[in-house]
Amino acid sequence: MFEYDEETAVKFILNYLPQDLKDRFTDDDIYYILDVICEFYEKSDWLSEDDEEQEEKELIQFIIKQAAKDEIGTFTEEEVKLILVAESAYSDTLDIPD
């Protein structure tokens, strides 16, 4: 079993994204979003699989609001969703249990 490595995750995510988004996001943007994902799960009770679709919607909105609040940037729901898909694909390569 492999460990989650944030630096490797950022590289994987940036490579996974469509070309137009690769130019839009920096390494720092992806590090920030990964940190906000962790913050979301620390603050919420969303560690069950009861309503994954609702969880994803709330996570996307949380990331968008935090990024605006912290003056990191303005991200669209579609952009954030693609980053979440890329992060999930990275996690799947590690064989980490859900």
Secondary structure, 3 states (H helix, E strand, C coil): CCCCCHHHHHHHHHHHCCHHHHCCCCHHHHHHHHHHHHHHHHHCCCCCCCCHHHHHHHHHHHHHHHHHHCCCCCCCHHHHHHHHHHHHHHHHHCCCCC
